[in-house]
Amino acid sequence: MANRENTFIEITPEVLLKAYACGIFPMAESADDPALYWIEPEQRGIIPLQGFHVSSRLARTVRTTPLTVWVDRDFDAVIEGCATPQPDRDKTWINARIRNIYRSLYDLGHCHTVEVYNGDDLVGGLYGVSLGRAFFGESMFHRVRDASKIALVHLIARLRAGGYRLCDTQYVTEHLKTFGAVDVPKKRYHRLLEEALAGEADFAALPTHRALTGAEALAQLAS
């Protein structure tokens, strides 16, 4: 279900957080469309945190990659990467209003990034919203092979370490299914969301002042 929001109504961070708490989120039709739509899917994608699957090949890559993984260093670069068309995505829904709203949430500590670097070059990452013990994944990107997958592995390790109960992916793609993502009906999703909003999680339960190693992330997933 999508409702087009009046272009001239300002969406504040507080309004956006209330929307997430009610199970809805905004999207734009395209990067050039200034209007936003409130979305509430009948089937909601989630990754069960205890059912997250990492293939043996990806585990080897995460453990041995020369890429480094940081969090919350450069939000603007991450959302720019997510907004840039890729071979499997020729357009984006991230318009200027989306960038500004989520930047405000980032400044308030309710939006986080996982960033993958090759030296000083950002080559992949993701961002999402944190509220209570729920994390709402928004978008991810990669510029080198497996960079977004590495970011996702580190995200789930961090969510599990921090006591999160819900990882919302909005929709399930074939790519996310390989990690264990499933669709749940809206009614069940609201029950999961209500439980996750009761309490506080800690995105910084794993170190944020340095790059986390792949071995550390995998050890957290194995615990």
C-alpha positions in Angstrom: 0.0 0.0 0.0 1.4 3.4 -0.9 0.0 6.9 -0.2 1.5 9.9 -2.0 2.5 12.5 0.6 1.9 16.2 -0.1 5.1 17.6 -1.6 4.9 20.7 0.6 4.6 19.0 3.9 7.9 18.8 5.8 8.8 15.4 7.2 10.8 15.9 10.4 13.0 13.2 11.9 10.4 12.8 14.7 7.6 12.2 12.2 9.8 9.7 10.3 10.5 7.7 13.5 6.8 7.6 14.4 6.2 6.3 10.9 8.7 3.5 11.4 7.2 2.7 14.7 3.8 2.3 12.9 5.3 0.0 10.3 5.5 2.4 7.4 8.4 4.1 5.5 8.9 6.7 2.8 10.1 6.2 -0.8 10.2 8.3 -3.9 9.2 7.3 -7.4 12.6 8.4 -8.7 15.5 10.6 -7.8 13.9 13.5 -9.8 10.5 13.2 -8.2 10.2 15.6 -5.2 7.2 13.8 -3.8 7.3 10.9 -1.3 5.1 7.9 -0.9 4.3 6.2 2.4 4.7 2.5 2.0 3.2 -0.3 4.1 3.7 -3.7 2.2 1.3 -6.5 2.8 4.3 -8.8 3.0 7.3 -7.5 4.8 10.8 -8.7 4.3 12.9 -9.6 7.4 16.2 -11.4 8.1 15.7 -13.6 11.2 18.8 -12.6 13.3 19.3 -16.1 14.6 18.7 -17.6 11.1 21.2 -15.6 9.2 23.1 -17.7 6.7 26.6 -17.2 5.5 27.9 -19.5 2.8 31.3 -21.1 3.3 32.7 -19.2 0.3 31.5 -15.9 1.7 32.8 -16.7 5.2 36.2 -17.3 3.7 36.0 -13.9 1.8 34.9 -12.1 5.0 37.7 -13.7 7.0 40.5 -13.1 4.4 39.5 -10.0 2.5 42.0 -7.0 2.5 39.0 -4.7 2.6 38.3 -2.9 5.9 34.9 -2.4 7.5 34.0 0.7 9.6 30.7 2.1 10.8 29.3 5.7 10.9 32.3 7.4 9.2 30.8 9.0 6.1 27.0 8.9 5.8 26.9 11.2 2.8 29.3 9.0 0.8 27.2 5.9 1.6 23.9 7.3 0.6 25.5 8.7 -2.6 26.7 5.2 -3.3 23.3 3.8 -2.7 21.7 6.4 -5.0 24.1 5.7 -7.9 22.7 3.4 -10.6 24.4 0.0 -10.7 24.4 -2.8 -13.3 21.5 -4.5 -11.6 19.7 -1.3 -10.7 19.4 1.4 -13.4 17.4 3.9 -11.3 17.1 5.0 -7.8 14.3 6.1 -5.4 16.7 8.2 -3.3 15.9 11.8 -4.0 17.1 15.0 -2.3 14.4 14.9 0.4 15.3 11.3 1.3 19.0 12.3 1.6 18.2 15.2 3.8 15.7 13.4 6.1 18.0 10.4 6.7 21.0 12.7 7.2 19.0 14.3 10.0 18.3 10.9 11.5 22.0 10.1 11.3 22.9 13.3 13.1 20.5 12.3 15.9 22.0 8.8 16.2 19.0 7.0 14.7 20.6 6.2 11.3 23.8 4.1 10.9 26.1 3.0 8.1 28.4 0.1 7.6 31.2 1.1 5.2 33.6 -1.1 3.3 36.9 0.4 2.1 39.8 -0.6 -0.2 42.5 1.6 1.3 40.9 5.0 1.5 38.3 4.3 -1.2 34.7 3.5 -0.2 33.8 0.4 -2.3 30.5 -0.7 -0.7 28.2 -0.3 2.2 24.7 0.1 3.5 22.6 2.3 5.8 19.5 1.9 7.9 17.4 3.2 10.8 17.7 2.1 14.4 14.8 2.4 16.7 14.5 0.5 20.0 15.6 -3.0 19.2 14.7 -2.8 15.5 16.9 -2.0 12.6 15.3 -1.0 9.3 17.7 -1.6 6.4 17.3 1.0 3.7 19.7 0.4 0.9 23.1 -1.0 0.0 25.7 -0.8 -2.8 28.9 -2.2 -4.0 31.7 -1.1 -6.4 33.8 -4.3 -6.0 32.7 -7.9 -5.8 31.2 -9.0 -2.5 31.5 -5.5 -0.8 27.8 -5.2 0.0 27.7 -8.8 1.2 30.6 -8.2 3.6 28.8 -5.1 4.9 25.7 -7.2 5.5 27.6 -9.8 7.4 29.1 -7.1 9.6 25.7 -5.5 10.1 24.1 -8.7 11.3 27.0 -9.4 13.7 26.6 -6.0 15.1 22.9 -6.3 15.5 23.2 -9.6 17.3 25.9 -8.2 19.6 23.8 -5.2 20.4 20.7 -7.0 21.4 18.5 -6.2 18.4 15.4 -8.3 17.9 14.3 -7.3 14.4 16.1 -6.7 11.1 13.6 -5.3 8.5 14.6 -5.5 4.8 11.3 -4.0 3.6 11.2 -6.4 0.7 12.8 -9.8 0.0 15.0 -10.2 -3.1 16.6 -13.4 -4.5 19.9 -12.0 -3.2 18.6 -11.6 0.3 17.0 -15.0 0.3 20.5 -16.5 0.2 21.1 -15.0 3.6 17.8 -16.4 5.1 15.5 -13.4 4.4 11.8 -14.3 4.5 8.5 -12.5 3.9 6.1 -12.2 6.8 2.4 -11.1 6.6 1.8 -7.5 7.8 -0.1 -8.7 10.9 2.8 -10.8 12.1 5.3 -8.1 11.2 3.5 -5.7 13.5 3.7 -8.1 16.4 7.5 -8.5 15.8 7.8 -4.7 15.5 5.9 -4.2 18.8 8.2 -6.6 20.6 11.3 -5.0 19.1 10.3 -1.5 20.1 10.0 -2.5 23.7 13.6 -2.0 24.9 16.8 -0.5 23.7 19.6 -2.0 21.6 23.2 -0.8 21.2 24.6 -0.4 17.7 28.0 0.3 19.3 28.2 -3.0 21.3 31.0 -3.9 18.9 33.9 -1.5 18.5 33.2 1.7 16.5 36.5 3.4 17.0 38.4 1.0 14.7 37.8 -1.3 11.8 36.2 -4.6 12.8 37.9 -7.6 11.4 36.1 -10.3 9.5 37.1 -12.9 12.0 35.5 -10.8 14.8 32.3 -10.5 12.9 32.1 -14.2 12.1 32.9 -15.1 15.7 30.0 -13.0 16.8 27.7 -14.8 14.4 28.9 -18.1 15.7 28.3 -17.3 19.4 
